[in-house]
Structures are given as structure tokens and as C-alpha cells.
Amino acid sequence: MILDAILWEDWSLSHSDRIGVGAKYFTKKIMEKSEIRPQFPLVTVGALIKGPSGRILIVETTKWKGTWGVPGGKVEWGESLEAAVAREFMEEVGLKLNDIRFAMFHEAILDPQFYKESHFIMFNYLARSDGEDVVSNEEIVRWEWVTPEVALDYPLNSYTQILIKKFGFDTNGLPWSII
């Protein structure tokens, strides 16, 4: 029977296991065969960081279609948001973060600024770094340590623009004194 061939390709399952997981296994195999997959938002993190010089780090990546932003990436299963942002910074730019504090979140739904169709829930943080020696990975095209005013002259993705405008200056319009 054709259904049996689809359902029971994995003959390592015992007969009772096959019966118990039949519907789940069948759904999985049909989805694999038709390449239909459920889509869920991805949880991501990023941070606006201030270095010892008082400047902030912005980066151009391979994923945001020529716009600049802040380093960050996906949260792994079982990982806290703060641990994820610290890990992503170490992986992408080789910087250890200090004084990590939540700033804001954004939702990006099928945003054309990103290189492929995606749905993100983005948690952004503020942090400090004791150093400014960037060791970038393959995702980072270029990076700059700049003042918030200068950063706004770069072609930033819209989420980074909002983050810098909201948190890059103190209430007197002076460059970032909150951290």
C-alpha cells in the first residue's frame, strides 16, 4: 500500500510504535514530501552598545540588503534573551557585553529590508563594551564606531533608526548618557 510506504519508511520503529505515532509521523512525512511547513515568528535579539570612547557600534550585514544595524541574531532553544545577545555579540563581533539592559522590542513581518521573507520578534537591548576591537564573522560586511548623530546619517534599517533615536540620546539631546 502506498500509504504504508510513506508512513513506515522508518522500519526501525516497532509495530506498536508505528501505531502510536502514526498520525504524527504521517503528518511529518507528508509535510516533508510537499515541502509545506508551518511558519512561526523567529525570536531574535540585538543591542545598541556603547564603547569606552562613548561611540556606538553599527554594522552592515549580509542579511539586511545594504542597510546598517546592530549585531544580533536568533535565540537558541533554552537560552535566555540576555544570554542570547551576549552570545551573538561574541560570535559576530568578538565583544563581551556588560550592563545589558532591555530597551524595546519590534515586530518585523515579511519586511523587504531583510534578504528573505521572515517574521521576527526582535528584542533590543542597551549594553556597554570595555573594548572596541571588533573581530567580525562572515555575516558582518563592515562596522563603524560612531556617535549617535553620525549613525543617523548611515542607511540604517528602520528598527535600528528607532532604537538610536529613542535610546542614543539623553533627554537634553546629548549623545547617550543613560548607560
C-alpha positions in Angstrom: 0.0 0.0 0.0 1.4 3.5 -0.9 0.3 4.9 2.4 2.3 2.3 4.2 5.4 3.2 2.2 5.0 6.9 3.2 4.2 6.1 6.8 6.6 3.4 7.5 9.8 4.3 5.7 11.5 4.1 9.0 11.4 0.4 9.7 13.3 0.9 12.9 10.0 1.7 14.6 8.3 -1.3 16.2 4.8 -2.1 15.1 3.3 -0.7 18.4 5.4 2.5 18.0 4.2 2.9 14.4 0.6 2.7 15.6 1.2 5.2 18.5 2.9 7.8 16.3 1.2 7.1 13.0 -0.7 10.3 12.7 2.2 12.4 13.8 4.7 10.5 11.6 2.3 10.6 8.7 1.9 14.4 9.0 5.6 14.9 9.2 6.3 12.8 6.1 3.5 14.4 4.1 4.9 17.9 5.1 8.4 16.8 4.1 7.2 15.5 0.8 5.1 18.5 -0.2 7.6 21.0 1.4 4.7 22.6 3.3 5.9 23.7 6.7 4.3 25.8 9.4 5.7 29.3 9.7 6.3 30.8 13.2 7.9 34.1 14.1 11.6 33.9 15.0 12.7 35.4 18.3 15.8 37.5 17.8 18.0 39.8 19.9 20.3 42.8 19.2 21.9 45.5 21.2 22.9 49.1 20.9 26.3 49.2 22.6 28.5 51.9 23.8 32.3 51.5 23.8 34.8 53.2 26.0 35.1 56.1 23.6 31.4 56.9 24.1 30.6 55.9 20.5 28.1 53.2 19.4 28.7 50.2 17.1 26.8 49.8 13.9 27.3 47.1 11.3 26.4 46.3 7.8 25.5 42.6 7.4 24.9 40.3 4.5 21.2 39.9 5.6 19.7 43.4 5.7 20.1 44.4 2.0 22.7 47.1 2.2 21.4 48.7 5.4 23.2 49.1 8.6 22.1 47.9 12.0 23.2 46.5 15.3 24.7 43.0 15.8 22.3 40.3 16.9 20.6 37.1 15.9 18.3 34.2 16.8 17.7 33.0 20.3 18.5 29.3 20.7 16.2 26.8 22.4 16.5 27.0 26.2 18.6 30.2 26.1 17.6 33.4 27.9 17.3 36.6 25.8 20.2 38.2 27.7 22.4 35.1 27.2 21.5 35.2 23.5 22.5 38.8 23.0 25.8 38.2 24.8 26.5 35.1 22.7 25.5 36.8 19.4 27.9 39.7 20.1 30.8 37.4 20.9 30.1 35.3 17.7 29.5 38.2 15.3 31.9 40.9 16.6 34.0 39.3 19.3 32.9 41.7 22.0 31.9 40.9 25.6 28.9 42.9 26.8 28.4 44.5 30.2 25.4 46.2 31.9 22.9 44.5 29.5 19.5 46.2 29.9 16.3 45.7 27.9 15.4 48.6 25.6 12.5 47.7 23.4 11.0 45.2 21.1 9.9 45.3 17.5 7.9 43.0 15.2 9.1 42.6 11.6 6.6 40.8 9.4 7.9 39.9 5.9 9.9 43.1 5.8 11.5 43.7 2.4 14.6 45.2 4.2 15.6 41.6 5.1 17.0 39.4 2.4 14.3 36.7 2.6 10.7 36.5 3.8 10.8 36.3 7.6 8.7 37.1 10.6 10.8 38.3 13.6 10.0 39.3 17.2 13.1 41.4 17.9 14.2 42.1 21.5 16.7 45.0 21.6 19.0 45.8 24.5 21.4 48.5 25.6 24.8 47.5 26.8 28.4 48.6 27.3 31.6 47.0 25.9 35.0 47.5 27.6 36.7 47.3 24.2 36.3 48.5 20.6 38.4 45.9 18.8 35.9 44.2 16.5 36.7 40.7 15.3 33.9 40.1 12.8 32.5 36.8 11.5 31.3 36.1 7.9 27.9 37.9 8.4 29.5 41.3 9.0 30.5 43.2 5.9 31.6 46.4 7.6 31.4 48.0 11.0 31.9 51.5 12.5 32.1 53.0 15.9 30.2 56.3 15.5 28.4 58.9 17.6 24.6 58.6 17.5 24.3 61.7 15.4 26.7 60.3 12.8 24.9 56.9 12.9 21.7 58.5 11.8 23.5 59.6 8.6 24.1 56.0 7.6 21.4 54.0 5.7 20.1 52.2 8.8 17.4 49.6 8.8 14.2 51.1 10.2 14.4 49.2 13.5 17.9 50.5 14.2 16.8 54.1 13.4 14.1 53.8 16.0 16.4 52.3 18.6 19.1 55.0 18.1 16.5 57.8 18.1 14.9 56.5 21.3 18.0 55.5 23.2 21.0 57.1 21.6 20.5 60.5 23.2 19.6 61.7 26.7 16.7 63.9 27.4 18.7 67.0 26.6 19.6 65.6 23.1 23.1 64.8 24.1 24.7 61.6 23.0 23.7 58.6 25.1 24.3 59.1 28.7 21.8 56.6 30.0 24.4 53.8 30.2 
